[in-house]
């Protein structure tokens, strides 16, 4: 290479590196030196009638003072009612302007219900779980206000992870607050990890806020580093009994207090000089290397050309081989399609035991776009639910699917090999290990199986043979694979984790996946389990003689209730997407029309969502007779086990002689009143009639105030998969719900 070319390469590389370094410096400086409007809403609630807290008001006052000193326009609210909290959040949202920095701080009681977080006002008097949304403030409301205001930086600080004072009145609330995913440009900080309880503290301030006040005014300290410093301090002071947690989607750095201008300028100058020197040195080394490589490359040109030509020839040969194999497979497929049906043998031939490592092929069972599976998830403790997976794209080397839980959706792509997919949505943290391993491969042991990285942890995998396994969707012959490794959690602790997966070729995916670990530090271990409850496509051969899914099992139950010789044949088990429209009316002239749609369905649980205008209310129903209260805007609904027929044949049961319908009233009784043809706006139906009767206290939990007779009559129609009419009669209640239309799959 000539000296002129050498010099030119050196100058070119130097210029590019210096330009890139200067661009990064300018970019970083622009993010850090935030000059927009700063707004903060600070709330401290401590005077709760039944569970007072010592520190929240002190914490809020101290935070308000610090934020004012840091240039924020601060609104401080103490011991606020639900009405005052709502007004404060509304005013806070209207004061946010595009490009501003918004901070929301709350100290007091908080709770999680069904995966959502709520802040408790001081006047809350919550008797039932469904009263929480309209007796508290949903944290999502604060996030919505920030999103509408288009602020550039959003920070939500929740020192509210204390014990839920109303937990004993609820059926499904968890401890602490639930995990939340921060929207773009937002950081959500919790006083402790999701599902854990924070300490109120014995000093003037709570432990969390004390460390927050110590760090927030540090000059030049980025906000995410600041919260990391708080987390380390709190964990140290509590012996890791309380470990703060954050969820961040910040797009850049933000500091509460800028570094001194002189210090910043000095640092920038040192960085610029160091970058320039490094760039010159890198340019020199690069030019020298390019010269050496060019000199060494020339004699190899002929060899490289020959190798390239050999590669082209090999690729063409492989393409021809692939076309030949494709033609043979197509011929075999056509031959199999035209072959006569096999003749039944006098006795079945004993099954040949497959060796533990024998492959299970999935020819013809590769997932295709539109394939759908429904699973039931359980964490082994209190949380459980159902989710649906749907294929959106599928090729030989990649499969993309979408998980749906309620109204939340999240996609993921899978390629060949063992890989860990973690999806957080709607309060659930779902983990899956290579769900399409049999389709994408390798399904047989390779050297890579001895050292697999899953979620940043090292695992080993081994095949454990084939096994007949039964799940709610039926019985399947499955390939069992076991993975073992060490799981890192809570920062630095480790524990052994075993993951067991059962893959079924006929299902095109796994039918069961379980996680098991023991916490050697004394906490709860990992008990997650996912099982298949339904597929959205016919399952091919490879199953045992068991019923091949929940729909088949449900159809048998409905057949015993279907009218004989009539036109109303049983319609089957409720499916995701089934929709009913009802009309509600009472003696006071109120009339509303609402819809109900199934969002998840299994033999053990059916979940639906009721809709009236923009109002939504989701509920889950399990086997058994129970009264469900639903709130849709200003409409209060009562439904009696709407899917009672789906959970088995309808017949009188011993427990129906003493039913707890209302918590504050004596037990009720239920009885079947025979079949009856009933006409509603949706048409005429042959229905099973159920009558529930009893007495209800006029005043809650006060028998001395007297009681009145109360009855609920329900007509269930098998063909409708749900009730077609409910009539409620009491001293102050005279309501009717009638089916006006339905759309069933």
C-alpha positions in Angstrom: 0.0 0.0 0.0 1.4 3.5 -0.9 2.2 6.0 1.9 -0.5 8.4 0.5 -3.2 5.7 0.9 -1.9 4.9 4.4 -2.2 8.5 5.5 -5.6 8.9 4.0 -7.0 5.8 5.9 -5.5 7.1 9.1 -7.1 10.6 8.7 -10.5 9.1 7.7 -10.8 6.7 10.7 -9.6 9.5 13.1 -12.3 11.9 11.9 -15.1 9.4 12.1 -14.1 8.4 15.7 -13.8 11.9 16.9 -17.1 12.9 15.3 -18.9 9.9 16.9 -17.4 10.7 20.4 -18.4 14.4 20.1 -21.9 13.4 19.0 -22.3 11.1 22.0 -21.0 13.8 24.4 -23.5 16.4 23.0 -26.3 13.8 23.1 -25.6 12.8 26.7 -25.3 16.4 27.8 -28.6 17.2 26.2 -30.4 14.4 28.1 -28.7 15.1 31.5 -29.2 18.9 31.5 -33.0 18.8 31.6 -34.4 22.3 31.5 -38.2 21.7 31.2 -40.9 22.4 33.7 -40.8 20.3 36.9 -44.1 19.3 38.5 -44.8 17.0 41.6 -47.8 15.7 43.5 -46.9 14.5 47.0 -49.4 12.6 49.2 -49.1 11.3 52.7 -51.9 9.3 54.3 -51.5 8.0 57.8 -54.8 8.6 59.7 -56.6 5.4 58.8 -59.4 4.6 61.2 -58.5 0.8 61.5 -54.8 0.7 60.6 -53.1 4.0 61.3 -49.5 4.6 60.1 -46.9 6.7 61.9 -44.6 8.0 59.1 -46.4 8.7 55.8 -47.3 12.4 56.6 -43.7 13.1 57.8 -42.4 11.3 54.7 -44.6 13.4 52.4 -43.6 16.7 54.0 -39.9 15.9 53.8 -40.3 14.8 50.1 -42.2 18.0 49.3 -39.5 20.1 50.8 -36.7 18.3 48.9 -38.5 18.5 45.6 -39.2 22.3 46.0 -35.5 22.8 46.7 -34.8 20.9 43.5 -37.0 23.2 41.4 -40.3 21.3 41.3 -43.7 23.0 41.6 -45.0 20.8 44.4 -48.6 20.1 45.5 -48.7 18.5 49.0 -51.8 16.6 50.3 -52.1 15.0 53.7 -54.6 12.4 55.0 -56.8 12.8 52.0 -60.2 11.2 51.3 -61.0 9.4 48.1 -62.7 12.5 46.7 -59.7 14.7 47.6 -57.2 12.2 46.1 -59.2 12.0 42.8 -59.3 15.9 42.6 -55.6 16.1 43.3 -54.7 13.6 40.6 -57.0 15.4 38.2 -55.4 18.8 38.9 -51.9 17.2 38.7 -52.7 15.8 35.2 -54.0 19.2 33.9 -50.8 20.9 35.1 -48.5 18.5 33.1 -47.2 20.1 29.9 -45.4 18.4 26.9 -41.7 18.0 27.6 -42.0 18.5 31.4 -40.8 16.2 34.2 -43.6 14.8 36.4 -43.1 13.2 39.8 -45.9 11.4 41.8 -45.1 10.3 45.4 -47.5 8.4 47.7 -46.9 7.2 51.2 -49.7 5.2 52.9 -51.6 2.0 52.5 -51.8 0.4 49.1 -53.2 -3.0 47.9 -53.2 -5.3 44.9 -56.4 -6.9 43.7 -56.5 -9.2 40.6 -53.1 -7.9 39.5 -53.9 -4.2 39.8 -52.5 -1.7 42.3 -54.7 0.7 44.3 -53.9 3.6 46.7 -56.1 3.7 49.8 -57.7 7.0 51.0 -58.2 7.6 54.7 -62.0 7.4 54.4 -62.0 4.0 52.7 -64.6 1.6 54.1 -64.3 -1.4 51.9 -66.5 -4.4 52.7 -66.2 -6.5 49.5 -63.4 -7.0 47.0 -65.4 -5.6 44.1 -65.8 -2.2 45.9 -62.0 -1.6 45.7 -61.9 0.1 42.2 -64.4 2.8 43.2 -63.3 3.3 46.8 -59.6 3.8 46.1 -57.3 5.4 43.4 -56.0 3.1 40.7 -52.2 3.7 40.1 -53.0 3.3 36.4 -55.0 6.5 36.6 -51.8 8.4 37.5 -49.9 6.8 34.6 -52.8 7.7 32.2 -52.6 11.4 33.3 -48.9 11.4 32.6 -49.4 9.9 29.2 -52.1 12.4 28.2 -49.9 15.3 29.4 -47.0 14.1 27.2 -44.3 14.7 29.8 -40.8 13.8 28.8 -39.9 12.2 32.2 -42.4 10.4 34.5 -41.4 9.1 37.9 -43.9 7.3 40.2 -42.7 6.6 43.8 -44.9 4.2 45.8 -44.0 3.9 49.5 -47.3 2.0 49.9 -46.4 -1.7 50.0 -47.7 -2.2 53.6 -50.2 -4.8 54.8 -53.6 -4.6 53.1 -55.9 -3.6 56.1 -58.9 -5.1 54.3 -57.3 -8.4 53.2 -59.4 -10.6 55.5 -62.5 -9.4 53.7 -61.3 -10.4 50.3 -61.1 -13.8 48.5 -58.1 -13.3 46.2 -55.9 -10.2 47.2 -52.2 -10.7 47.5 -49.7 -9.0 49.9 -47.9 -5.8 49.0 -48.3 -4.4 45.5 -48.3 -6.2 42.2 -45.6 -5.9 39.5 -46.2 -3.2 36.9 -44.6 -2.6 33.5 -43.5 1.0 33.2 -44.7 2.8 30.0 -42.1 4.4 27.7 -40.4 7.4 29.4 -41.5 6.3 32.9 -39.9 4.9 36.1 -42.0 3.2 38.8 -40.3 2.8 42.1 -41.7 0.5 44.9 -40.6 0.6 48.5 -40.1 -3.2 48.3 -40.3 -6.0 45.8 -43.8 -7.0 44.2 -45.8 -9.2 46.6 -43.7 -8.2 49.6 -44.5 -5.9 52.6 -42.5 -2.7 53.5 -41.7 -1.6 57.0 -43.2 1.7 58.3 -40.0 2.4 60.3 -39.4 3.6 63.9 -37.8 7.0 63.3 -39.2 10.2 62.0 -39.3 8.8 58.4 -39.9 5.4 56.9 -36.8 3.4 56.0 -37.4 3.7 52.3 -38.1 7.4 52.2 -35.2 8.1 54.6 -32.7 6.6 52.1 -34.5 8.4 49.2 -34.1 11.8 51.0 -30.4 11.0 51.6 -29.7 10.4 47.8 -32.2 12.5 45.8 -30.1 15.7 46.0 -26.8 14.2 45.0 -25.3 16.4 42.2 -25.1 14.7 38.8 -26.5 11.4 40.0 -28.8 9.8 37.3 -32.2 8.8 38.6 -31.8 5.1 38.0 -28.4 5.1 39.8 -30.0 7.0 42.6 -32.7 4.4 43.1 -30.0 1.7 43.0 -28.2 3.4 45.8 -31.5 3.6 47.8 -32.1 -0.2 47.2 -28.7 -1.1 48.5 -29.1 1.1 51.6 -32.6 -0.3 52.5 -31.6 -3.9 51.9 -28.5 -3.4 54.1 -30.5 -1.8 57.0 -33.2 -4.4 57.0 -30.9 -7.5 56.5 -32.6 -7.9 53.0 -36.0 -8.3 54.6 -37.0 -5.3 52.5 -35.5 -4.9 49.0 -36.9 -1.9 46.9 -37.8 -2.6 43.3 -38.1 -0.5 40.2 -39.6 -0.9 36.7 -38.0 1.5 34.2 -38.5 2.4 30.5 -36.6 5.7 30.7 -35.3 6.8 27.3 -32.3 8.8 28.8 -30.7 10.0 32.0 -32.4 12.4 34.3 -30.9 14.0 37.4 -32.8 15.7 40.2 -29.8 18.0 40.8 -27.3 19.0 38.1 -23.6 18.8 38.6 -21.8 22.1 39.1 -21.1 23.8 35.8 -17.3 24.1 36.4 -17.2 20.4 37.4 -19.1 19.4 34.3 -17.0 21.6 32.0 -13.8 20.1 33.5 -15.1 16.6 33.1 -16.1 17.2 29.5 -12.7 18.6 28.6 -10.9 15.6 30.1 -13.3 13.2 28.3 -12.7 15.1 25.0 -8.9 14.9 25.3 -9.0 11.2 26.2 -11.3 10.4 23.4 -9.2 12.4 20.9 -6.0 10.6 22.0 -7.7 7.2 21.8 -9.1 8.0 18.4 -5.7 9.0 17.0 -4.1 5.8 18.5 -6.9 3.6 17.1 -6.6 5.3 13.7 -2.9 4.6 13.6 -3.3 0.9 14.6 -6.2 0.4 12.1 -4.1 1.8 9.2 -1.2 -0.4 10.1 -3.4 -3.5 10.3 -5.1 -2.7 7.0 -1.7 -2.4 5.3 -0.6 -5.8 6.7 -3.8 -7.5 5.7 -3.7 -6.1 2.2 -0.2 -7.4 1.7 -1.0 -10.9 3.0 -4.3 -11.1 1.1 -2.9 -10.8 -2.4 -1.3 -14.3 -2.7 -4.5 -15.9 -1.5 -6.8 -14.5 -4.1 -6.6 -17.5 -6.4 -7.3 -19.9 -3.5 -10.2 -17.8 -2.3 -11.7 -17.8 -5.8 -11.4 -21.6 -6.0 -13.0 -22.0 -2.6 -15.9 -19.7 -3.6 -16.6 -21.7 -6.8 -16.6 -24.9 -4.8 -19.1 -23.4 -2.3 -21.4 -22.3 -5.2 -21.3 -25.8 -6.7 -22.1 -27.4 -3.3 -25.0 -25.1 -2.7 -26.5 -26.0 -6.1 -26.1 -29.7 -5.3 -27.9 -29.2 -2.0 -30.7 -27.3 -3.7 -31.2 -30.2 -6.2 -31.2 -32.7 -3.4 -33.8 -30.7 -1.5 -36.1 -30.5 -4.5 -35.7 -34.3 -5.0 -36.7 -35.0 -1.4 -39.6 -32.6 -1.6 -40.9 -34.4 -4.7 -40.6 -37.8 -2.9 -42.4 -36.5 0.2 -45.2 -35.1 -2.0 -45.6 -38.5 -3.8 -45.7 -40.3 -0.4 -48.4 -37.9 0.8 -50.6 -38.5 -2.2 -50.1 -42.2 -2.0 -51.1 -42.2 1.7 -54.2 -40.1 0.9 -55.4 -42.5 -1.8 -54.7 -45.7 0.3 -57.8 -47.6 1.5 -58.8 -47.5 5.1 -56.9 -50.1 7.2 -58.8 -53.3 8.2 -59.4 -53.7 11.9 -57.4 -56.6 13.5 -58.9 -59.2 15.7 -56.7 -58.1 18.6 -54.5 -55.1 19.1 -50.8 -55.5 18.6 -48.8 -54.7 21.8 -47.2 -51.3 21.7 -43.4 -51.4 21.2 -41.6 -49.6 24.0 -39.7 -46.7 22.6 -36.1 -46.3 24.0 -35.6 -43.2 26.2 -33.7 -41.3 23.6 -35.7 -42.4 20.5 -36.9 -39.4 18.4 -40.5 -38.4 18.2 -41.1 -37.0 14.8 -43.7 -34.3 14.1 -44.1 -34.7 10.4 -47.2 -32.9 9.3 -47.7 -31.4 12.8 -45.7 -28.2 12.4 -47.6 -25.2 13.7 -49.4 -23.0 11.2 -50.7 -19.5 11.3 -54.0 -19.4 13.3 -53.2 -22.4 15.5 -54.4 -21.7 19.0 -53.8 -23.2 22.5 -55.4 -22.4 25.9 -53.4 -23.1 29.1 -54.0 -22.8 32.8 -51.2 -21.2 34.9 -50.7 -21.6 38.6 -47.8 -20.3 40.8 -48.4 -23.0 43.4 -49.6 -20.5 46.0 -52.5 -18.2 45.3 -52.2 -16.8 41.8 -53.8 -18.8 38.9 -55.4 -18.0 35.6 -55.7 -18.9 32.0 -54.0 -17.6 28.9 -54.3 -18.2 25.1 -51.4 -18.6 22.6 -52.0 -18.0 18.9 -49.5 -18.5 16.0 -49.0 -15.3 13.9 -46.1 -16.3 11.6 -44.4 -19.7 11.0 -41.4 -20.7 8.9 -39.0 -23.6 8.9 -36.5 -21.6 11.0 -38.7 -19.3 13.1 -42.2 -19.3 14.8 -43.8 -16.2 16.2 -46.8 -16.4 18.6 -48.9 -14.0 20.6 -50.0 -14.6 24.3 -53.4 -13.1 25.2 -54.5 -12.6 28.8 -57.7 -10.5 29.1 -57.0 -7.4 27.0 -53.2 -7.7 27.2 -51.2 -9.1 24.3 -47.5 -9.8 23.9 -45.6 -11.5 21.1 -42.4 -13.6 21.0 -40.3 -15.3 18.4 -38.6 -18.7 18.7 -35.8 -20.2 16.7 -34.0 -23.6 16.9 -32.4 -24.5 20.2 -33.2 -24.3 23.9 -34.2 -20.7 24.9 -36.0 -19.0 27.7 -39.0 -16.7 27.0 -40.3 -14.5 29.8 -43.4 -12.5 29.2 -45.0 -10.1 31.8 -48.5 -9.0 31.1 -51.7 -8.2 33.1 -50.0 -9.0 36.4 -48.7 -12.4 35.3 -45.0 -13.4 34.8 -45.1 -16.3 32.3 -42.0 -18.4 31.5 -41.7 -20.8 28.7 -38.8 -23.0 27.5 -38.7 -23.5 23.7 -42.4 -24.4 23.3 -41.9 -25.5 19.7 -38.7 -27.6 20.3 -40.1 -30.6 18.4 -40.8 -28.5 15.3 -37.7 -26.3 15.3 -35.3 -28.7 16.9 -33.0 -30.0 18.0 -35.2 -32.4 19.9 -32.4 -34.9 20.5 -29.4 -34.3 22.8 -26.5 -32.3 21.5 -23.3 -31.1 23.0 -25.0 -27.7 23.7 -27.5 -29.4 26.0 -24.7 -29.8 28.6 -24.4 -26.0 29.0 -27.6 -24.0 28.2 -28.0 -20.4 29.2 -31.6 -19.7 30.2 -32.5 -16.3 31.6 -28.8 -15.7 32.2 -28.4 -18.9 34.3 -26.5 -22.1 33.3 -28.6 -25.3 32.9 -28.1 -28.8 31.6 -30.9 -30.7 29.7 -31.5 -34.5 29.3 -34.3 -36.5 27.7 -36.3 -38.6 30.2 -38.0 -40.9 27.8 -41.6 -40.9 26.6 -44.6 -40.8 29.0 -48.4 -40.9 28.8 -49.6 -37.7 30.6 -53.1 -36.6 31.4 -54.0 -32.9 31.5 -57.4 -31.1 31.3 -57.1 -31.2 27.5 -56.9 -35.1 27.6 -54.2 -37.8 27.6 -51.2 -37.6 25.4 -48.0 -39.6 24.6 -45.3 -37.0 25.3 -41.6 -36.6 25.1 -40.3 -35.7 28.6 -37.2 -33.4 29.0 -35.7 -32.3 32.3 -33.5 -29.2 32.8 -31.5 -28.6 35.9 -29.5 -25.6 37.0 -28.9 -22.8 39.5 -31.3 -19.8 39.5 -30.1 -16.4 40.6 -32.8 -14.4 42.5 -33.0 -11.3 44.8 -29.8 -9.9 43.3 -27.2 -12.5 44.3 -28.8 -15.5 46.0 -29.0 -18.8 44.1 -31.1 -21.9 44.4 -31.4 -25.1 42.4 -34.2 -25.1 39.8 -35.7 -28.1 38.0 -37.8 -27.5 34.8 -39.7 -30.4 33.4 -41.4 -30.2 30.0 -43.7 -32.7 28.3 -43.9 -32.2 24.5 -46.6 -33.8 22.3 -46.2 -34.0 18.5 -49.9 -34.2 18.1 -50.4 -30.9 20.0 -47.5 -29.2 18.1 -46.5 -27.7 21.4 -45.9 -28.7 25.1 -48.8 -30.0 27.1 -47.3 -29.4 30.5 -44.4 -27.4 32.0 -43.4 -27.3 35.6 -40.8 -25.3 37.6 -39.6 -26.5 41.0 -37.1 -25.1 43.5 -36.6 -25.0 47.2 -35.5 -21.7 48.8 -32.6 -22.6 51.1 -32.9 -19.1 52.6 -36.3 -20.0 54.2 -38.6 -18.2 51.7 -41.1 -19.7 49.3 -39.7 -21.8 46.4 -40.7 -21.9 42.7 -43.9 -23.9 42.1 -45.1 -22.6 38.7 -47.1 -25.0 36.6 -48.7 -24.6 33.1 -51.0 -27.3 31.7 -52.9 -27.4 28.4 -56.7 -27.2 28.7 -57.8 -26.8 25.1 -56.6 -26.6 21.5 -58.2 -24.5 18.7 -57.6 -27.3 16.1 -58.4 -31.0 15.8 -55.7 -33.1 17.5 -54.3 -35.8 15.3 -53.1 -39.3 16.2 -50.8 -39.8 19.1 -53.3 -39.5 21.9 -54.7 -42.2 24.1 -58.3 -43.2 24.2 -59.1 -40.4 26.6 -61.5 -37.6 25.6 -59.4 -35.3 23.4 -60.2 -32.0 25.1 -62.5 -30.0 27.3 -65.0 -29.4 24.5 -65.6 -33.2 24.1 -66.1 -33.7 27.9 -68.5 -30.9 28.1 -70.6 -32.1 25.2 -71.3 -35.3 27.1 -72.6 -33.5 30.1 -74.9 -31.3 28.0 -76.4 -34.3 26.2 -78.1 -35.4 29.4 -79.9 -32.1 29.6 -80.8 -31.5 26.0 -84.5 -31.8 25.1 -85.4 -35.0 23.4 -86.8 -34.9 19.9 -86.8 -31.1 19.8 -84.9 -28.5 17.8 -82.8 -27.3 20.7 -79.8 -29.7 20.6 -77.0 -29.0 23.1 -74.6 -26.4 21.9 -71.6 -27.5 23.8 -69.1 -26.1 26.4 -68.6 -22.3 26.4 -65.6 -21.2 24.2 -63.5 -18.1 24.2 -65.4 -15.5 22.2 -68.9 -16.8 22.9 -71.0 -13.7 23.5 -74.5 -13.1 25.1 -76.6 -9.9 25.2 -78.9 -9.3 28.2 -81.5 -6.7 29.2 -81.7 -5.7 32.9 -84.8 -4.0 34.3 -86.3 -3.3 37.7 -89.6 -2.0 39.2 -88.2 1.5 39.4 -88.1 1.9 35.7 -84.4 1.3 35.2 -83.5 -0.6 32.0 -80.0 -1.3 30.6 -78.6 -3.7 27.9 -75.2 -5.2 28.4 -73.1 -8.0 26.9 -71.0 -10.8 28.3 -68.1 -12.5 26.5 -66.0 -15.5 27.5 -62.3 -14.7 27.7 -61.0 -18.0 29.1 -62.6 -21.5 29.5 -61.6 -24.7 31.1 -63.3 -27.5 33.0 -62.2 -26.0 36.3 -62.9 -22.3 35.6 -64.6 -20.0 33.1 -63.7 -16.3 32.9 -65.9 -13.7 31.2 -66.1 -10.0 30.9 -69.3 -8.0 31.2 -69.5 -4.7 29.1 -71.8 -1.7 29.3 -70.6 1.2 27.2 -67.0 1.9 28.4 -67.5 0.0 31.7 -65.9 -3.4 32.0 -66.1 -6.1 34.7 -64.3 -9.4 34.6 -65.2 -12.4 36.7 -64.2 -16.0 37.1 -66.6 -18.9 37.9 -65.7 -22.3 39.3 -67.9 -25.3 40.0 -70.4 -24.7 42.7 -73.4 -22.5 43.4 -72.6 -18.9 44.3 -73.9 -15.3 43.9 -71.6 -12.9 41.9 -72.0 -9.2 42.3 -70.9 -7.1 39.3 -70.6 -3.4 38.8 -70.9 -1.8 35.4 -70.9 2.0 35.8 -74.1 2.8 37.7 -75.6 -0.7 37.1 -75.2 -3.3 40.0 -75.8 -6.8 38.7 -76.3 -10.1 40.6 -75.7 -13.4 38.7 -76.1 -16.9 40.0 -73.4 -19.3 38.7 -74.1 -18.4 35.1 -72.2 -21.6 33.8 -73.6 -24.0 36.3 -74.6 -26.5 33.6 -71.0 -26.5 32.2 -69.5 -27.9 35.4 -71.6 -31.1 35.3 -75.1 -32.5 35.3 -77.6 -30.3 37.2 -79.0 -32.1 40.2 -79.9 -31.3 43.9 -76.8 -31.5 46.1 -76.5 -31.8 49.9 -74.7 -28.5 50.2 -77.6 -26.7 48.6 -79.5 -27.0 52.0 -77.3 -24.4 53.5 -75.8 -21.8 51.1 -74.0 -18.7 52.0 -75.5 -16.2 49.5 -75.0 -13.0 51.5 -72.2 -12.7 54.0 -74.4 -10.8 56.5 -77.6 -13.0 56.3 -78.7 -16.5 57.4 -78.0 -19.4 55.0 -80.2 -19.9 51.9 -81.5 -23.1 50.3 -81.6 -24.1 46.7 -83.7 -26.6 44.8 -84.5 -27.7 41.2 -88.0 -26.9 40.1 -88.0 -29.1 37.0 -87.8 -28.3 33.2 -89.8 -25.4 31.8 -90.3 -23.8 28.4 -89.6 -20.1 28.8 -89.8 -17.3 26.3 -87.5 -14.3 26.4 -86.6 -11.7 23.7 -83.9 -14.1 22.3 -86.6 -16.8 21.7 -88.2 -19.8 23.4 -86.0 -22.3 25.3 -86.4 -25.5 27.2 -84.7 -24.7 30.5 -83.8 -26.2 33.9 -85.4 -24.0 36.6 -83.5 -23.4 39.8 -85.0 -21.6 42.9 -82.9 -20.1 45.7 -84.8 -18.9 48.8 -84.0 -17.5 52.2 -84.2 -14.4 54.5 -82.0 -11.4 54.3 -81.4 -9.0 57.1 -82.7 -5.5 56.6 -79.5 -4.1 58.1 -76.1 -5.7 57.4 -74.9 -7.9 60.3 -77.8 -6.8 62.5 -80.4 -9.5 63.1 -82.3 -7.3 65.6 -83.4 -5.1 62.7 -85.5 -7.9 61.3 -85.4 -9.8 58.0 -87.4 -10.2 54.8 -87.9 -13.1 52.4 -85.6 -13.1 49.4 -85.6 -15.4 46.3 -83.6 -15.8 43.1 -85.1 -17.9 40.3 -82.8 -18.9 37.4 -83.6 -20.6 34.1 -80.6 -22.4 32.5 -80.8 -23.5 28.8 -78.2 -26.0 27.6 -78.4 -24.7 24.0 -77.5 -21.2 25.2 -74.6 -22.5 27.4 -75.7 -20.0 30.0 -78.8 -18.8 31.8 -81.6 -17.2 29.8 -83.4 -15.5 32.6 -82.9 -14.4 36.3 -85.6 -13.0 38.5 -84.7 -11.6 41.9 -87.5 -10.7 44.4 -87.0 -9.1 47.8 -88.2 -6.2 50.0 -86.2 -3.6 48.1 -85.2 -5.7 45.1 -87.4 -6.7 42.2 -85.1 -7.2 39.2 -85.2 -9.2 36.0 -82.4 -10.1 33.6 -83.4 -11.7 30.2 -81.4 -12.9 27.2 -81.9 -10.8 24.1 -79.3 -12.3 21.7 -76.2 -14.5 21.5 -73.4 -15.3 19.2 -71.8 -18.8 19.9 -68.9 -20.5 18.3 
